[in-house]
Amino acid sequence: MHKHLLLFIALFCFFGANAQRFNEHYYRAQAAIDNGNLSNALAYIDSSTLSIQRNPMVWLKKGEIYFRLNSYDKAIECFYTAESYRKGVALFWLAKAYAIQKDTDKTLEILEQHLSSANKMHEATILLDTSFNSINNTEQWKMFWLKDWYTNYERFLAEVEYYKQNGDTDIALELLNERMQGKRSRHQLYALRGEIYLALNSYKAADDDFKQAIKGKKRDYEYIYLRTKALMQLRKYKKSLELLTKAIELSGGEPRYYQLRAMAFANGQEYPKAIDDIKYYLTFYPNSIEAIKMLADYSIAAGKSIDALLQLGKLIKVNPANYEYYLLRAKIYMETKKWDIAIIDLNKCIQLNPENAEAYLTRGICNVNMGKNKEACSDWQSAIKKGNFIAQEYSYKYCK
């Protein structure tokens, strides 16, 4: 099993049992980590520890940042602080830090405590973690793993997640259905099955399972977020907005929830609110192509041409080979009757994708508005040949 997959399994189980409210600076620290800026991450997490000082997950995150910075003594100090607020929360990271320092005895002592706790990482996750490379050939390490540290339930969860992540959703679903049949199941199983139903586009079944998961853990904002994914596909935007707002409140402002809420607002044609949410998300992840594209789309829908042009400019700079961006920007220029500028983008669009019928149709409209009927008629004929029948109407009107 892949290292990142196994880590996800462990984190899924861990956070499913430990959902806790954070604050904006915590999420900005996480975003800075994701963006590869550890110095900013450290500054943000310092602010977070000041405002929610007794939150063990904040100290765990601070320790993680120091760990990534190779400041292992400071990381260990933070991990122990996290442990002082909640036993077991930082044991895995402590074991990693001691292993990096080649302290085999301390590593195995801490790792034994971790594997005796409810929130343990899966065996393969630990074995594949490169932090343990310096000790994994020792006799002590080999003897340590002769003991079976996992329950049948924990192995079952790992097996289901393995099949799910490898695309064998039918097998994963069969395993879950067999175990859950006629039983009062744990909330983790409902959430896991709900994710599989989401992947299979069975949105009503996913919604039903996420509702059951939430009944088992009412304040778990990740379960609420997952349910809104199903509700969005069922076009229940009002309920989605209600639940996403609740998830944002419970989490303390998880950025992903703002991104999904922006989609819900947009689907309800509440574009100003959608723009506010996606702009807020972009303060965390300013280089997210998906979010920039969303902001461009919502700005166009809201009639904010300047904002839309700004976002499209960013997209073209990042991906100059995407013909759709040029087509979209040309349409904005056309709204303000800047036909000549629009044609520049349409020429680029056609250069990148000569089979795009809409680009020929649109360039024909620009040409006719500039008095270039011959060029317009040629463009519309090209559009018609490529299957755009709207071009026939223009050709009939202007090209007799």
Backbone hydrogen bonds, N-H to C=O, Kabsch-Sander energy under -0.5 kcal/mol:
donor,donor_aa,acceptor,acceptor_aa,energy
6,L,2,H,-2.3
7,L,3,K,-2.2
8,F,4,H,-2.1
9,I,5,L,-2.2
10,A,6,L,-2.2
11,L,7,L,-2.7
12,F,8,F,-2.9
13,C,9,I,-2.2
14,F,10,A,-2.6
15,F,11,L,-3.1
16,G,12,F,-1.7
17,A,13,C,-0.8
17,A,14,F,-0.8
18,N,14,F,-0.5
22,F,251,S,-2.8
26,Y,23,N,-0.6
27,Y,23,N,-1.8
28,R,24,E,-2.3
29,A,25,H,-2.0
30,Q,26,Y,-2.2
31,A,27,Y,-2.4
32,A,28,R,-2.3
33,I,29,A,-2.0
34,D,30,Q,-2.6
35,N,31,A,-2.2
36,G,33,I,-1.6
37,N,32,A,-3.2
38,L,36,G,-0.7
41,A,37,N,-1.9
42,L,38,L,-2.3
43,A,39,S,-1.8
44,Y,40,N,-2.5
45,I,41,A,-2.5
46,D,42,L,-2.0
47,S,43,A,-1.6
48,S,44,Y,-2.0
49,T,45,I,-2.4
50,L,46,D,-1.2
51,S,47,S,-1.4
52,I,48,S,-2.6
55,N,52,I,-1.7
58,V,55,N,-0.7
59,W,55,N,-1.3
60,L,56,P,-2.1
61,K,57,M,-2.1
62,K,58,V,-2.2
63,G,59,W,-2.4
64,E,60,L,-2.2
65,I,61,K,-2.2
66,Y,62,K,-2.2
67,F,63,G,-2.5
68,R,64,E,-2.5
69,L,65,I,-1.5
70,N,67,F,-1.6
71,S,66,Y,-2.8
72,Y,70,N,-1.1
75,A,71,S,-2.0
76,I,72,Y,-2.7
77,E,73,D,-2.0
78,C,74,K,-2.0
79,F,75,A,-2.5
80,Y,76,I,-2.4
81,T,77,E,-1.7
82,A,78,C,-2.4
83,E,79,F,-2.2
84,S,80,Y,-1.8
85,Y,81,T,-0.8
85,Y,82,A,-0.9
86,R,82,A,-1.7
89,V,86,R,-1.5
94,L,90,A,-2.2
95,A,91,L,-2.4
96,K,92,F,-2.0
97,A,93,W,-2.4
98,Y,94,L,-2.5
99,A,95,A,-2.1
100,I,96,K,-2.3
101,Q,97,A,-1.5
102,K,99,A,-1.7
103,D,98,Y,-2.6
104,T,102,K,-1.2
107,T,103,D,-2.4
108,L,104,T,-2.5
109,E,105,D,-2.0
110,I,106,K,-2.5
111,L,107,T,-2.8
112,E,108,L,-2.1
113,Q,109,E,-1.4
114,H,110,I,-2.4
115,L,111,L,-2.7
116,S,112,E,-0.8
116,S,113,Q,-0.6
117,S,114,H,-1.6
120,K,117,S,-0.6
126,I,122,H,-1.8
127,L,123,E,-2.6
128,L,124,A,-2.0
129,D,125,T,-0.6
129,D,126,I,-0.9
132,F,129,D,-1.7
133,N,130,T,-1.7
135,I,132,F,-1.5
136,N,132,F,-1.5
138,T,135,I,-1.9
142,K,138,T,-1.8
143,M,139,E,-2.5
144,F,140,Q,-2.1
145,W,141,W,-1.4
146,L,143,M,-1.5
147,K,144,F,-1.0
149,W,147,K,-0.8
155,R,151,T,-2.0
156,F,152,N,-2.1
157,L,153,Y,-2.4
158,A,154,E,-1.8
159,E,155,R,-2.1
160,V,156,F,-2.5
161,E,157,L,-2.5
162,Y,158,A,-2.1
163,Y,159,E,-2.1
164,K,160,V,-2.5
165,Q,161,E,-2.7
166,N,162,Y,-1.4
167,G,164,K,-1.4
168,D,163,Y,-2.2
169,T,167,G,-1.5
172,A,168,D,-2.1
173,L,169,T,-2.8
174,E,170,D,-2.2
175,L,171,I,-2.5
176,L,172,A,-2.1
177,N,173,L,-2.9
178,E,174,E,-2.2
179,R,175,L,-1.9
180,M,176,L,-2.8
181,Q,177,N,-1.3
183,K,180,M,-1.9
185,S,183,K,-1.1
189,L,186,R,-0.7
190,Y,186,R,-1.4
191,A,187,H,-2.3
192,L,188,Q,-2.4
193,R,189,L,-2.6
194,G,190,Y,-2.5
195,E,191,A,-2.0
196,I,192,L,-1.5
197,Y,193,R,-2.4
198,L,194,G,-2.1
199,A,195,E,-2.1
200,L,196,I,-1.5
201,N,198,L,-1.6
202,S,197,Y,-2.9
203,Y,201,N,-1.2
206,A,202,S,-2.2
207,D,203,Y,-2.6
208,D,204,K,-2.2
209,D,205,A,-2.1
210,F,206,A,-2.6
211,K,207,D,-2.1
212,Q,208,D,-1.6
213,A,209,D,-2.3
214,I,210,F,-2.4
215,K,211,K,-1.8
216,G,212,Q,-1.4
217,K,213,A,-1.2
220,D,217,K,-1.8
221,Y,219,R,-1.1
224,I,220,D,-1.6
225,Y,221,Y,-2.4
226,L,222,E,-2.4
227,R,223,Y,-2.2
228,T,224,I,-2.0
229,K,225,Y,-1.2
230,A,226,L,-1.2
231,L,227,R,-2.4
232,M,228,T,-2.6
233,Q,229,K,-1.3
234,L,230,A,-1.4
235,R,232,M,-1.4
236,K,231,L,-2.8
237,Y,235,R,-1.1
240,S,236,K,-2.0
241,L,237,Y,-2.6
242,E,238,K,-1.9
243,L,239,K,-2.4
244,L,240,S,-2.8
245,T,241,L,-2.2
246,K,242,E,-1.5
247,A,243,L,-2.7
248,I,244,L,-2.6
249,E,245,T,-1.9
250,L,246,K,-2.7
251,S,247,A,-2.4
252,G,248,I,-1.5
253,G,248,I,-1.2
257,Y,254,E,-1.1
258,Y,254,E,-0.9
259,Q,255,P,-1.9
260,L,256,R,-2.1
261,R,257,Y,-2.3
262,A,258,Y,-2.2
263,M,259,Q,-1.4
264,A,260,L,-2.0
265,F,261,R,-2.8
266,A,262,A,-2.5
267,N,263,M,-2.5
268,G,264,A,-1.2
269,Q,266,A,-1.9
270,E,265,F,-3.2
271,Y,269,Q,-1.1
274,A,270,E,-2.1
275,I,271,Y,-2.9
276,D,272,P,-2.0
277,D,273,K,-2.2
278,I,274,A,-2.4
279,K,275,I,-2.4
280,Y,276,D,-1.9
281,Y,277,D,-2.2
282,L,278,I,-2.0
283,T,279,K,-0.8
283,T,280,Y,-0.9
284,F,280,Y,-0.6
284,F,281,Y,-1.5
285,Y,281,Y,-2.1
288,S,285,Y,-1.8
289,I,287,N,-0.7
292,I,288,S,-2.4
293,K,289,I,-2.5
294,M,290,E,-2.1
295,L,291,A,-2.5
296,A,292,I,-2.2
297,D,293,K,-2.5
298,Y,294,M,-2.8
299,S,295,L,-2.3
300,I,296,A,-2.2
301,A,297,D,-2.4
302,A,298,Y,-2.0
303,G,300,I,-1.4
304,K,299,S,-3.1
305,S,303,G,-1.3
308,A,304,K,-2.2
309,L,305,S,-2.7
310,L,306,I,-2.0
311,Q,307,D,-2.1
312,L,308,A,-2.5
313,G,309,L,-2.1
314,K,310,L,-1.5
315,L,311,Q,-2.2
316,I,312,L,-2.7
317,K,313,G,-1.9
318,V,314,K,-1.9
319,N,315,L,-3.0
322,N,319,N,-1.6
323,Y,321,A,-0.9
325,Y,322,N,-0.8
326,Y,322,N,-0.8
327,L,323,Y,-1.9
328,L,324,E,-2.5
329,R,325,Y,-2.4
330,A,326,Y,-2.3
331,K,327,L,-1.8
332,I,328,L,-1.4
333,Y,329,R,-2.1
334,M,330,A,-2.1
335,E,331,K,-1.2
336,T,332,I,-0.8
336,T,333,Y,-0.7
337,K,334,M,-1.7
338,K,333,Y,-2.7
339,W,337,K,-1.4
342,A,338,K,-2.3
343,I,339,W,-2.2
344,I,340,D,-1.2
345,D,341,I,-1.4
346,L,342,A,-2.3
347,N,343,I,-2.8
348,K,344,I,-1.6
349,C,345,D,-2.4
350,I,346,L,-2.6
351,Q,347,N,-2.1
352,L,348,K,-2.2
353,N,349,C,-2.4
356,N,353,N,-1.8
357,A,355,E,-1.0
360,Y,356,N,-1.1
361,L,357,A,-2.3
362,T,358,E,-2.7
363,R,359,A,-2.5
364,G,360,Y,-2.2
365,I,361,L,-1.6
366,C,362,T,-2.0
367,N,363,R,-2.7
368,V,364,G,-2.4
369,N,365,I,-1.8
370,M,366,C,-0.9
370,M,367,N,-0.7
371,G,368,V,-1.2
372,K,367,N,-3.0
373,N,371,G,-1.1
376,A,372,K,-2.2
377,C,373,N,-3.0
378,S,374,K,-1.9
379,D,375,E,-2.2
380,W,376,A,-2.5
381,Q,377,C,-2.1
382,S,378,S,-1.8
383,A,379,D,-2.3
384,I,380,W,-2.6
385,K,381,Q,-2.3
386,K,382,S,-1.2
387,G,384,I,-1.9
388,N,383,A,-2.6
389,F,387,G,-0.9
392,Q,389,F,-0.8
393,E,389,F,-0.7
393,E,390,I,-0.8
394,Y,390,I,-1.3
395,S,391,A,-2.6
396,Y,392,Q,-2.6
397,K,393,E,-1.8
398,Y,394,Y,-2.6
399,C,395,S,-2.2
